[in-house]
Amino acid sequence: MAKRHRLALLAATAAVAVVTATVGVAVAHAAAVGCAVRYAVSAQWQGGFNADVTITNLGDPVSSWRLTWSYGSGQRVTQAWNATVTQAAAQVTATNVAYNGAIGTNGTVSFGFSGSWSGSNPAPTSFTVNGVSCTGSANPSPTPTTPPPIGDYPPSARLCNSSDLIDIGKYWIPNNQWGATGATGSQCIWTNGGSGDQIRWGTSYTWSGDPSSVKSFAAAILGWHWGWRRPNTGLPVQVSANRNVNTSWQFSVTGSGNMNVAYDMWFHPMANPGSGDQPTDELMIWLYRSNASPAGSRQGTVTIAGTTWEVWRGYVGTWNVYSYVRTSNTTNATLNIRDFTNDVVSRGWMSSSKYLTSVQAGPEIFTGSGQVQTGNYSVTIG
């Protein structure tokens, strides 16, 4: 709801095609080169498709990249995110944007795009990176030709300074105390590790002051948050693409006071907003609340995911905010955020041309003392 340093999406029967190829990365003379490219059609419908591409650098670090491939059945790229993509006849060229040009050894970078097809949509089978064709190894010694597995994320210690943050996989968790000016209290964050899309984390807090104003929002952030920090998030996605944004969250709440535990999503009119680009829309999903209410006014109720939700609408700062508040508290939820985004669009409140740029989840603390411990949390873009 305020500037808390706070999706959808494609119901289509999608045939998923995945192609992994090995390519060389052009670097300085005598440097080790090698790379793997994963091309996956994540959604397909009549005349259109979405695809995700991941480059894994199997050689020495590079500071920029240029990936090329050719289509054999007349496919056309129509829009892209996290890369600049152009097409001349059958050949497609994707180059890095300002924030994802560098790839370290065994590092990865990902981007996505939407395209059109007619007749058939076979995946390309060969790629080049920085002008070097597929090699299948990194010189001088052989290397794997598939991306390395995602390792486990270790637990962290408790961090209690307002400037502290934790990077964990594709997410990051700041000890965000955006509304604490003039209040008295403290807050700590930590993680209990994780692996792949799954993470576990917690926060403890003690806040006093105005019971109607939020003091802190220690959230797991996926995607944009007044800038981009972590790679391979799967965001942004355009609402009109109707992509699945599946999430599960199991947590526990101890303590008392005024607070809520909620998802918080941001939307922009452009695909890759910078740190100075304010969002135009905010969507919140409240799973749990204690003596707290959303911004704006209640507009009615709706049933989504087999549960009844209060629907609230308001305006905060320079953006609209839509809040879906569960009529009974829960600490265990499995949702497709697309269902909520589609409801906002169906009410005429937000255009489907907007881009979902961020998915965040955590407790908003107004006043009180307690702890929120997440046992398992994930977000996947389908």
Secondary structure in CASP SS format (residue, H / E / C, confidence):
PFRMAT SS
TARGET T0000
AUTHOR 0000-0000-0000
METHOD secondary structure of the structure
MODEL  1
M C 1.00
A C 1.00
K C 1.00
R C 1.00
H C 1.00
R C 1.00
L C 1.00
A C 1.00
L C 1.00
L C 1.00
A C 1.00
A C 1.00
T C 1.00
A C 1.00
A C 1.00
V C 1.00
A C 1.00
V E 1.00
V E 1.00
T E 1.00
A E 1.00
T E 1.00
V E 1.00
G C 1.00
V E 1.00
A C 1.00
V C 1.00
A C 1.00
H C 1.00
A C 1.00
A C 1.00
A C 1.00
V C 1.00
G C 1.00
C E 1.00
A E 1.00
V E 1.00
R E 1.00
Y E 1.00
A E 1.00
V E 1.00
S E 1.00
A E 1.00
Q E 1.00
W E 1.00
Q C 1.00
G C 1.00
G E 1.00
F E 1.00
N E 1.00
A E 1.00
D E 1.00
V E 1.00
T E 1.00
I E 1.00
T E 1.00
N E 1.00
L C 1.00
G C 1.00
D C 1.00
P C 1.00
V E 1.00
S C 1.00
S C 1.00
W C 1.00
R E 1.00
L E 1.00
T E 1.00
W E 1.00
S E 1.00
Y C 1.00
G C 1.00
S C 1.00
G C 1.00
Q C 1.00
R E 1.00
V E 1.00
T E 1.00
Q E 1.00
A E 1.00
W E 1.00
N C 1.00
A C 1.00
T E 1.00
V E 1.00
T E 1.00
Q E 1.00
A E 1.00
A C 1.00
A C 1.00
Q E 1.00
V E 1.00
T E 1.00
A E 1.00
T E 1.00
N C 1.00
V C 1.00
A C 1.00
Y C 1.00
N C 1.00
G C 1.00
A C 1.00
I E 1.00
G C 1.00
T C 1.00
N C 1.00
G C 1.00
T E 1.00
V E 1.00
S E 1.00
F E 1.00
G E 1.00
F E 1.00
S E 1.00
G E 1.00
S E 1.00
W C 1.00
S C 1.00
G C 1.00
S C 1.00
N C 1.00
P C 1.00
A C 1.00
P C 1.00
T C 1.00
S C 1.00
F C 1.00
T E 1.00
V E 1.00
N C 1.00
G C 1.00
V E 1.00
S C 1.00
C C 1.00
T C 1.00
G C 1.00
S C 1.00
A C 1.00
N C 1.00
P C 1.00
S C 1.00
P C 1.00
T C 1.00
P C 1.00
T C 1.00
T C 1.00
P C 1.00
P C 1.00
P C 1.00
I C 1.00
G C 1.00
D E 1.00
Y E 1.00
P C 1.00
P C 1.00
S C 1.00
A C 1.00
R C 1.00
L E 1.00
C C 1.00
N C 1.00
S C 1.00
S C 1.00
D C 1.00
L E 1.00
I E 1.00
D E 1.00
I E 1.00
G C 1.00
K C 1.00
Y E 1.00
W E 1.00
I E 1.00
P E 1.00
N C 1.00
N C 1.00
Q C 1.00
W C 1.00
G C 1.00
A C 1.00
T C 1.00
G C 1.00
A C 1.00
T E 1.00
G E 1.00
S E 1.00
Q E 1.00
C E 1.00
I E 1.00
W E 1.00
T E 1.00
N E 1.00
G E 1.00
G E 1.00
S E 1.00
G C 1.00
D C 1.00
Q E 1.00
I E 1.00
R E 1.00
W E 1.00
G E 1.00
T E 1.00
S E 1.00
Y E 1.00
T E 1.00
W E 1.00
S E 1.00
G C 1.00
D C 1.00
P C 1.00
S C 1.00
S C 1.00
V C 1.00
K C 1.00
S E 1.00
F E 1.00
A C 1.00
A C 1.00
A E 1.00
I E 1.00
L E 1.00
G E 1.00
W C 1.00
H C 1.00
W C 1.00
G C 1.00
W C 1.00
R C 1.00
R C 1.00
P C 1.00
N C 1.00
T C 1.00
G C 1.00
L C 1.00
P C 1.00
V E 1.00
Q E 1.00
V H 1.00
S H 1.00
A H 1.00
N C 1.00
R C 1.00
N C 1.00
V E 1.00
N E 1.00
T E 1.00
S E 1.00
W E 1.00
Q E 1.00
F E 1.00
S E 1.00
V E 1.00
T E 1.00
G E 1.00
S E 1.00
G E 1.00
N E 1.00
M E 1.00
N E 1.00
V E 1.00
A E 1.00
Y E 1.00
D E 1.00
M E 1.00
W E 1.00
F E 1.00
H E 1.00
P C 1.00
M C 1.00
A C 1.00
N C 1.00
P C 1.00
G C 1.00
S C 1.00
G C 1.00
D C 1.00
Q C 1.00
P C 1.00
T C 1.00
D E 1.00
E E 1.00
L E 1.00
M E 1.00
I E 1.00
W E 1.00
L E 1.00
Y E 1.00
R E 1.00
S E 1.00
N C 1.00
A C 1.00
S C 1.00
P C 1.00
A C 1.00
G C 1.00
S E 1.00
R E 1.00
Q E 1.00
G E 1.00
T E 1.00
V E 1.00
T E 1.00
I E 1.00
A C 1.00
G C 1.00
T E 1.00
T E 1.00
W E 1.00
E E 1.00
V E 1.00
W E 1.00
R E 1.00
G E 1.00
Y E 1.00
V E 1.00
G C 1.00
T C 1.00
W E 1.00
N E 1.00
V E 1.00
Y E 1.00
S E 1.00
Y E 1.00
V E 1.00
R E 1.00
T C 1.00
S C 1.00
N C 1.00
T C 1.00
T C 1.00
N E 1.00
A E 1.00
T E 1.00
L E 1.00
N E 1.00
I H 1.00
R H 1.00
D H 1.00
F H 1.00
T H 1.00
N H 1.00
D H 1.00
V H 1.00
V H 1.00
S H 1.00
R C 1.00
G C 1.00
W C 1.00
M C 1.00
S C 1.00
S C 1.00
S C 1.00
K C 1.00
Y E 1.00
L E 1.00
T E 1.00
S E 1.00
V E 1.00
Q E 1.00
A E 1.00
G E 1.00
P E 1.00
E E 1.00
I E 1.00
F E 1.00
T E 1.00
G E 1.00
S E 1.00
G E 1.00
Q E 1.00
V E 1.00
Q E 1.00
T E 1.00
G E 1.00
N E 1.00
Y E 1.00
S E 1.00
V E 1.00
T E 1.00
I E 1.00
G C 1.00
END
